[in-house]
Amino acid sequence: MAEQTASQMAVDPEYITVAQICKELEVDRSLVKRARETGRLPGAIAFEFRGFITYKWKRSDIEPHLNAWKLQLDRIRGDGQWAQG
């Protein structure tokens, strides 16, 4: 199987980007970077795109980590069922 190019991965629903994570969890890019660096979001795939290093994750692999992080954020923000006591 041929290796995917950056442009192919950009539209591949099998992968999730930093921007998509930021939008879904309503967090800044710096928090996603820290989560990646500390292991909260493992398995990042690094690739160069237009001269910059960017990261993507295989959606099926990272989904449990994103769900756990979302629950934690909901508790902190008071948005979720946990905050209703």
QUIKAKA-V42589 format. One record per run of one state. SS is the DSSP state (a for helix, b for strand, c for the rest). FROM is the first residue (numbers start at 1). LEN is the number of residues. If there is no record, write none. Layout:
ss->SS from->FROM len->LEN
ss->SS from->FROM len->LEN
//
This chain:
ss->c from->1 len->5
ss->a from->6 len->5
ss->c from->11 len->4
ss->b from->15 len->3
ss->a from->18 len->8
ss->c from->26 len->3
ss->a from->29 len->10
ss->c from->39 len->6
ss->b from->45 len->5
ss->c from->50 len->2
ss->b from->52 len->7
ss->a from->59 len->19
ss->c from->78 len->3
ss->a from->81 len->4
ss->c from->85 len->1
//
